[in-house]
Amino acid sequence: MAALVNSNTTDFVDKTIRLGADISLLRYEEPGKPGEPSQPTQPEKPTTPDTPATGDSSNVTALWVVLAVAGVGIIVLVGLLVTKRKNKKD
């Protein structure tokens, strides 16, 4: 990817590039200025709703709440069953 950008022979107009991992732009060199690294910039926020934001944990929070409620429910159910069996034996 860096070679394509630095060669200045590829046109990226109207193209979308999806990365599978984070990249570092610390050694990015602007075309026409070889040897002078530029300052890294903050990536733009996704503009389309189908592109998830990195670190978006809104759905994970709901999952943890559901799992916690289910876990407490199971513990209460087991406690009731144990108490019921104990009372039957007496």
N, CA, C and O atoms as a GROMACS GRO file, in nm:
protein
  360
    1MET      N    1   0.083  -0.118   0.000
    1MET     CA    2   0.000   0.000   0.000
    1MET      C    3   0.088   0.125   0.000
    1MET      O    4   0.064   0.219  -0.075
    2ALA      N    5   0.190   0.124   0.084
    2ALA     CA    6   0.279   0.240   0.091
    2ALA      C    7   0.348   0.262  -0.043
    2ALA      O    8   0.366   0.376  -0.086
    3ALA      N    9   0.387   0.153  -0.108
    3ALA     CA   10   0.454   0.166  -0.237
    3ALA      C   11   0.362   0.229  -0.341
    3ALA      O   12   0.405   0.312  -0.422
    4LEU      N   13   0.234   0.190  -0.340
    4LEU     CA   14   0.139   0.250  -0.434
    4LEU      C   15   0.121   0.399  -0.409
    4LEU      O   16   0.118   0.479  -0.502
    5VAL      N   17   0.109   0.434  -0.281
    5VAL     CA   18   0.090   0.576  -0.247
    5VAL      C   19   0.215   0.656  -0.280
    5VAL      O   20   0.206   0.764  -0.338
    6ASN      N   21   0.330   0.604  -0.243
    6ASN     CA   22   0.455   0.678  -0.263
    6ASN      C   23   0.495   0.687  -0.410
    6ASN      O   24   0.566   0.780  -0.449
    7SER      N   25   0.450   0.592  -0.493
    7SER     CA   26   0.487   0.595  -0.634
    7SER      C   27   0.413   0.705  -0.709
    7SER      O   28   0.458   0.750  -0.815
    8ASN      N   29   0.300   0.750  -0.653
    8ASN     CA   30   0.219   0.855  -0.714
    8ASN      C   31   0.173   0.819  -0.854
    8ASN      O   32   0.152   0.907  -0.938
    9THR      N   33   0.157   0.689  -0.882
    9THR     CA   34   0.110   0.643  -1.012
    9THR      C   35  -0.031   0.587  -1.005
    9THR      O   36  -0.092   0.560  -1.109
   10THR      N   37  -0.084   0.568  -0.887
   10THR     CA   38  -0.216   0.510  -0.870
   10THR      C   39  -0.314   0.619  -0.828
   10THR      O   40  -0.285   0.702  -0.742
   11ASP      N   41  -0.431   0.617  -0.891
   11ASP     CA   42  -0.535   0.715  -0.858
   11ASP      C   43  -0.632   0.652  -0.760
   11ASP      O   44  -0.695   0.551  -0.790
   12PHE      N   45  -0.646   0.710  -0.642
   12PHE     CA   46  -0.734   0.657  -0.539
   12PHE      C   47  -0.867   0.733  -0.531
   12PHE      O   48  -0.941   0.719  -0.433
   13VAL      N   49  -0.899   0.813  -0.632
   13VAL     CA   50  -1.023   0.890  -0.633
   13VAL      C   51  -1.141   0.793  -0.641
   13VAL      O   52  -1.141   0.702  -0.723
   14ASP      N   53  -1.242   0.814  -0.555
   14ASP     CA   54  -1.364   0.732  -0.550
   14ASP      C   55  -1.335   0.586  -0.518
   14ASP      O   56  -1.412   0.498  -0.557
   15LYS      N   57  -1.228   0.559  -0.448
   15LYS     CA   58  -1.195   0.422  -0.410
   15LYS      C   59  -1.199   0.412  -0.258
   15LYS      O   60  -1.165   0.507  -0.188
   16THR      N   61  -1.241   0.296  -0.207
   16THR     CA   62  -1.246   0.271  -0.064
   16THR      C   63  -1.150   0.158  -0.033
   16THR      O   64  -1.154   0.052  -0.097
   17ILE      N   65  -1.065   0.179   0.063
   17ILE     CA   66  -0.970   0.075   0.104
   17ILE      C   67  -1.003   0.037   0.247
   17ILE      O   68  -0.998   0.121   0.337
   18ARG      N   69  -1.037  -0.089   0.269
   18ARG     CA   70  -1.070  -0.137   0.404
   18ARG      C   71  -0.949  -0.213   0.458
   18ARG      O   72  -0.899  -0.306   0.395
   19LEU      N   73  -0.904  -0.173   0.575
   19LEU     CA   74  -0.788  -0.234   0.638
   19LEU      C   75  -0.833  -0.341   0.736
   19LEU      O   76  -0.936  -0.325   0.803
   20GLY      N   77  -0.758  -0.448   0.747
   20GLY     CA   78  -0.788  -0.554   0.842
   20GLY      C   79  -0.726  -0.530   0.978
   20GLY      O   80  -0.756  -0.602   1.073
   21ALA      N   81  -0.638  -0.430   0.988
   21ALA     CA   82  -0.571  -0.402   1.115
   21ALA      C   83  -0.529  -0.255   1.115
   21ALA      O   84  -0.533  -0.188   1.012
   22ASP      N   85  -0.488  -0.206   1.232
   22ASP     CA   86  -0.440  -0.069   1.243
   22ASP      C   87  -0.308  -0.056   1.169
   22ASP      O   88  -0.230  -0.150   1.160
   23ILE      N   89  -0.284   0.062   1.116
   23ILE     CA   90  -0.156   0.089   1.050
   23ILE      C   91  -0.091   0.210   1.116
   23ILE      O   92  -0.159   0.290   1.181
   24SER      N   93   0.038   0.222   1.099
   24SER     CA   94   0.111   0.337   1.153
   24SER      C   95   0.152   0.426   1.037
   24SER      O   96   0.207   0.379   0.937
   25LEU      N   97   0.125   0.554   1.051
   25LEU     CA   98   0.163   0.649   0.948
   25LEU      C   99   0.285   0.731   0.989
   25LEU      O  100   0.311   0.837   0.932
   26LEU      N  101   0.358   0.683   1.087
   26LEU     CA  102   0.473   0.758   1.137
   26LEU      C  103   0.581   0.776   1.031
   26LEU      O  104   0.654   0.875   1.034
   27ARG      N  105   0.593   0.682   0.937
   27ARG     CA  106   0.698   0.692   0.836
   27ARG      C  107   0.642   0.730   0.700
   27ARG      O  108   0.709   0.710   0.598
   28TYR      N  109   0.521   0.783   0.696
   28TYR     CA  110   0.458   0.822   0.571
   28TYR      C  111   0.533   0.938   0.509
   28TYR      O  112   0.566   1.036   0.576
   29GLU      N  113   0.560   0.927   0.380
   29GLU     CA  114   0.628   1.035   0.310
   29GLU      C  115   0.535   1.088   0.202
   29GLU      O  116   0.481   1.012   0.122
   30GLU      N  117   0.517   1.219   0.201
   30GLU     CA  118   0.432   1.279   0.100
   30GLU      C  119   0.503   1.272  -0.035
   30GLU      O  120   0.625   1.287  -0.043
   31PRO      N  121   0.427   1.248  -0.143
   31PRO     CA  122   0.488   1.247  -0.275
   31PRO      C  123   0.556   1.381  -0.304
   31PRO      O  124   0.500   1.487  -0.273
   32GLY      N  125   0.672   1.376  -0.362
   32GLY     CA  126   0.745   1.499  -0.394
   32GLY      C  127   0.836   1.547  -0.283
   32GLY      O  128   0.913   1.640  -0.303
   33LYS      N  129   0.828   1.484  -0.165
   33LYS     CA  130   0.914   1.524  -0.054
   33LYS      C  131   0.982   1.400   0.003
   33LYS      O  132   0.959   1.366   0.119
   34PRO      N  133   1.064   1.332  -0.073
   34PRO     CA  134   1.128   1.211  -0.021
   34PRO      C  135   1.222   1.243   0.095
   34PRO      O  136   1.293   1.343   0.095
   35GLY      N  137   1.220   1.154   0.192
   35GLY     CA  138   1.310   1.168   0.306
   35GLY      C  139   1.256   1.257   0.417
   35GLY      O  140   1.317   1.265   0.524
   36GLU      N  141   1.144   1.325   0.395
   36GLU     CA  142   1.086   1.411   0.497
   36GLU      C  143   0.956   1.350   0.546
   36GLU      O  144   0.851   1.371   0.485
   37PRO      N  145   0.959   1.274   0.656
   37PRO     CA  146   0.836   1.214   0.706
   37PRO      C  147   0.736   1.322   0.751
   37PRO      O  148   0.774   1.422   0.811
   38SER      N  149   0.610   1.299   0.721
   38SER     CA  150   0.508   1.395   0.764
   38SER      C  151   0.454   1.355   0.900
   38SER      O  152   0.475   1.243   0.946
   39GLN      N  153   0.383   1.447   0.962
   39GLN     CA  154   0.321   1.418   1.091
   39GLN      C  155   0.197   1.331   1.067
   39GLN      O  156   0.119   1.358   0.976
   40PRO      N  157   0.178   1.226   1.147
   40PRO     CA  158   0.059   1.143   1.130
   40PRO      C  159  -0.067   1.224   1.163
   40PRO      O  160  -0.066   1.312   1.249
   41THR      N  161  -0.175   1.192   1.093
   41THR     CA  162  -0.301   1.260   1.116
   41THR      C  163  -0.401   1.163   1.175
   41THR      O  164  -0.386   1.042   1.162
   42GLN      N  165  -0.504   1.217   1.239
   42GLN     CA  166  -0.610   1.133   1.294
   42GLN      C  167  -0.696   1.084   1.178
   42GLN      O  168  -0.728   1.160   1.088
   43PRO      N  169  -0.733   0.953   1.180
   43PRO     CA  170  -0.820   0.903   1.074
   43PRO      C  171  -0.959   0.965   1.084
   43PRO      O  172  -1.005   1.002   1.193
   44GLU      N  173  -1.024   0.976   0.970
   44GLU     CA  174  -1.159   1.031   0.969
   44GLU      C  175  -1.256   0.930   1.027
   44GLU      O  176  -1.234   0.809   1.018
   45LYS      N  177  -1.364   0.979   1.087
   45LYS     CA  178  -1.467   0.891   1.141
   45LYS      C  179  -1.545   0.832   1.024
   45LYS      O  180  -1.563   0.898   0.922
   46PRO      N  181  -1.592   0.706   1.038
   46PRO     CA  182  -1.670   0.646   0.930
   46PRO      C  183  -1.795   0.729   0.902
   46PRO      O  184  -1.860   0.780   0.993
   47THR      N  185  -1.826   0.743   0.773
   47THR     CA  186  -1.940   0.824   0.735
   47THR      C  187  -2.061   0.740   0.696
   47THR      O  188  -2.172   0.792   0.686
   48THR      N  189  -2.041   0.612   0.674
   48THR     CA  190  -2.154   0.526   0.636
   48THR      C  191  -2.196   0.442   0.754
   48THR      O  192  -2.111   0.402   0.834
   49PRO      N  193  -2.326   0.414   0.768
   49PRO     CA  194  -2.373   0.337   0.883
   49PRO      C  195  -2.327   0.192   0.883
   49PRO      O  196  -2.328   0.128   0.988
   50ASP      N  197  -2.287   0.138   0.767
   50ASP     CA  198  -2.243  -0.001   0.764
   50ASP      C  199  -2.097  -0.019   0.803
   50ASP      O  200  -2.048  -0.131   0.810
   51THR      N  201  -2.027   0.091   0.830
   51THR     CA  202  -1.889   0.084   0.873
   51THR      C  203  -1.884   0.103   1.024
   51THR      O  204  -1.905   0.214   1.073
   52PRO      N  205  -1.855  -0.004   1.100
   52PRO     CA  206  -1.853   0.011   1.246
   52PRO      C  207  -1.733   0.092   1.292
   52PRO      O  208  -1.625   0.084   1.234
   53ALA      N  209  -1.754   0.169   1.395
   53ALA     CA  210  -1.644   0.247   1.453
   53ALA      C  211  -1.554   0.153   1.533
   53ALA      O  212  -1.603   0.058   1.595
   54THR      N  213  -1.426   0.179   1.532
   54THR     CA  214  -1.334   0.097   1.608
   54THR      C  215  -1.361   0.114   1.756
   54THR      O  216  -1.374   0.227   1.805
   55GLY      N  217  -1.370   0.003   1.828
   55GLY     CA  218  -1.394   0.009   1.970
   55GLY      C  219  -1.540   0.030   2.007
   55GLY      O  220  -1.570   0.060   2.122
   56ASP      N  221  -1.630   0.016   1.912
   56ASP     CA  222  -1.773   0.033   1.940
   56ASP      C  223  -1.821  -0.085   2.022
   56ASP      O  224  -1.829  -0.197   1.971
   57SER      N  225  -1.852  -0.063   2.149
   57SER     CA  226  -1.891  -0.173   2.238
   57SER      C  227  -2.035  -0.160   2.285
   57SER      O  228  -2.071  -0.216   2.388
   58SER      N  229  -2.118  -0.088   2.211
   58SER     CA  230  -2.256  -0.067   2.254
   58SER      C  231  -2.333  -0.199   2.260
   58SER      O  232  -2.413  -0.219   2.352
   59ASN      N  233  -2.312  -0.288   2.165
   59ASN     CA  234  -2.383  -0.416   2.166
   59ASN      C  235  -2.325  -0.512   2.269
   59ASN      O  236  -2.397  -0.597   2.321
   60VAL      N  237  -2.199  -0.500   2.300
   60VAL     CA  238  -2.135  -0.588   2.397
   60VAL      C  239  -2.187  -0.560   2.538
   60VAL      O  240  -2.202  -0.652   2.618
   61THR      N  241  -2.215  -0.436   2.568
   61THR     CA  242  -2.268  -0.400   2.700
   61THR      C  243  -2.402  -0.468   2.724
   61THR      O  244  -2.425  -0.523   2.832
   62ALA      N  245  -2.490  -0.465   2.625
   62ALA     CA  246  -2.620  -0.530   2.638
   62ALA      C  247  -2.603  -0.681   2.658
   62ALA      O  248  -2.676  -0.742   2.736
   63LEU      N  249  -2.508  -0.739   2.588
   63LEU     CA  250  -2.482  -0.883   2.603
   63LEU      C  251  -2.439  -0.916   2.746
   63LEU      O  252  -2.486  -1.014   2.803
   64TRP      N  253  -2.351  -0.836   2.804
   64TRP     CA  254  -2.305  -0.861   2.941
   64TRP      C  255  -2.418  -0.847   3.042
   64TRP      O  256  -2.424  -0.922   3.139
   65VAL      N  257  -2.508  -0.753   3.019
   65VAL     CA  258  -2.623  -0.736   3.109
   65VAL      C  259  -2.712  -0.860   3.103
   65VAL      O  260  -2.755  -0.910   3.206
   66VAL      N  261  -2.739  -0.908   2.982
   66VAL     CA  262  -2.823  -1.027   2.966
   66VAL      C  263  -2.758  -1.148   3.032
   66VAL      O  264  -2.825  -1.225   3.101
   67LEU      N  265  -2.628  -1.165   3.013
   67LEU     CA  266  -2.558  -1.278   3.074
   67LEU      C  267  -2.557  -1.268   3.226
   67LEU      O  268  -2.570  -1.370   3.294
   68ALA      N  269  -2.543  -1.149   3.279
   68ALA     CA  270  -2.544  -1.132   3.425
   68ALA      C  271  -2.680  -1.166   3.483
   68ALA      O  272  -2.689  -1.233   3.586
   69VAL      N  273  -2.787  -1.120   3.419
   69VAL     CA  274  -2.923  -1.150   3.466
   69VAL      C  275  -2.949  -1.300   3.457
   69VAL      O  276  -3.008  -1.358   3.549
   70ALA      N  277  -2.908  -1.363   3.349
   70ALA     CA  278  -2.927  -1.508   3.334
   70ALA      C  279  -2.848  -1.584   3.441
   70ALA      O  280  -2.898  -1.682   3.496
   71GLY      N  281  -2.728  -1.540   3.470
   71GLY     CA  282  -2.646  -1.606   3.572
   71GLY      C  283  -2.709  -1.598   3.710
   71GLY      O  284  -2.711  -1.696   3.784
   72VAL      N  285  -2.759  -1.481   3.744
   72VAL     CA  286  -2.826  -1.464   3.874
   72VAL      C  287  -2.951  -1.550   3.880
   72VAL      O  288  -2.980  -1.611   3.983
   73GLY      N  289  -3.025  -1.557   3.769
   73GLY     CA  290  -3.145  -1.641   3.764
   73GLY      C  291  -3.113  -1.788   3.785
   73GLY      O  292  -3.187  -1.857   3.855
   74ILE      N  293  -3.006  -1.835   3.727
   74ILE     CA  294  -2.965  -1.975   3.744
   74ILE      C  295  -2.926  -2.002   3.889
   74ILE      O  296  -2.962  -2.106   3.945
   75ILE      N  297  -2.852  -1.910   3.948
   75ILE     CA  298  -2.811  -1.928   4.088
   75ILE      C  299  -2.934  -1.934   4.180
   75ILE      O  300  -2.940  -2.018   4.269
   76VAL      N  301  -3.030  -1.846   4.158
   76VAL     CA  302  -3.153  -1.847   4.240
   76VAL      C  303  -3.230  -1.977   4.218
   76VAL      O  304  -3.279  -2.035   4.314
   77LEU      N  305  -3.241  -2.023   4.095
   77LEU     CA  306  -3.312  -2.147   4.064
   77LEU      C  307  -3.247  -2.267   4.132
   77LEU      O  308  -3.316  -2.350   4.190
   78VAL      N  309  -3.116  -2.276   4.125
   78VAL     CA  310  -3.045  -2.387   4.191
   78VAL      C  311  -3.066  -2.380   4.342
   78VAL      O  312  -3.087  -2.483   4.407
   79GLY      N  313  -3.061  -2.261   4.398
   79GLY     CA  314  -3.085  -2.246   4.542
   79GLY      C  315  -3.225  -2.292   4.581
   79GLY      O  316  -3.241  -2.359   4.683
   80LEU      N  317  -3.326  -2.257   4.502
   80LEU     CA  318  -3.463  -2.300   4.530
   80LEU      C  319  -3.478  -2.452   4.519
   80LEU      O  320  -3.545  -2.514   4.602
   81LEU      N  321  -3.416  -2.510   4.418
   81LEU     CA  322  -3.425  -2.656   4.401
   81LEU      C  323  -3.356  -2.730   4.517
   81LEU      O  324  -3.409  -2.830   4.565
   82VAL      N  325  -3.244  -2.682   4.560
   82VAL     CA  326  -3.173  -2.745   4.672
   82VAL      C  327  -3.258  -2.735   4.799
   82VAL      O  328  -3.269  -2.832   4.874
   83THR      N  329  -3.317  -2.619   4.822
   83THR     CA  330  -3.402  -2.599   4.940
   83THR      C  331  -3.525  -2.690   4.933
   83THR      O  332  -3.564  -2.747   5.034
   84LYS      N  333  -3.584  -2.703   4.817
   84LYS     CA  334  -3.703  -2.787   4.800
   84LYS      C  335  -3.669  -2.934   4.827
   84LYS      O  336  -3.745  -3.003   4.895
   85ARG      N  337  -3.555  -2.982   4.774
   85ARG     CA  338  -3.515  -3.121   4.798
   85ARG      C  339  -3.486  -3.146   4.946
   85ARG      O  340  -3.520  -3.251   5.001
   86LYS      N  341  -3.422  -3.049   5.007
   86LYS     CA  342  -3.388  -3.061   5.148
   86LYS      C  343  -3.515  -3.069   5.233
   86LYS      O  344  -3.522  -3.148   5.327
   87ASN      N  345  -3.616  -2.988   5.199
   87ASN     CA  346  -3.742  -2.988   5.273
   87ASN      C  347  -3.821  -3.118   5.249
   87ASN      O  348  -3.894  -3.161   5.338
   88LYS      N  349  -3.808  -3.180   5.131
   88LYS     CA  350  -3.878  -3.305   5.102
   88LYS      C  351  -3.824  -3.420   5.185
   88LYS      O  352  -3.900  -3.507   5.229
   89LYS      N  353  -3.692  -3.420   5.208
   89LYS     CA  354  -3.628  -3.528   5.286
   89LYS      C  355  -3.668  -3.523   5.432
   89LYS      O  356  -3.671  -3.626   5.498
   90ASP      N  357  -3.699  -3.408   5.482
   90ASP     CA  358  -3.733  -3.393   5.624
   90ASP      C  359  -3.869  -3.438   5.652
   90ASP      O  360  -3.914  -3.433   5.767
   0.00000   0.00000   0.00000
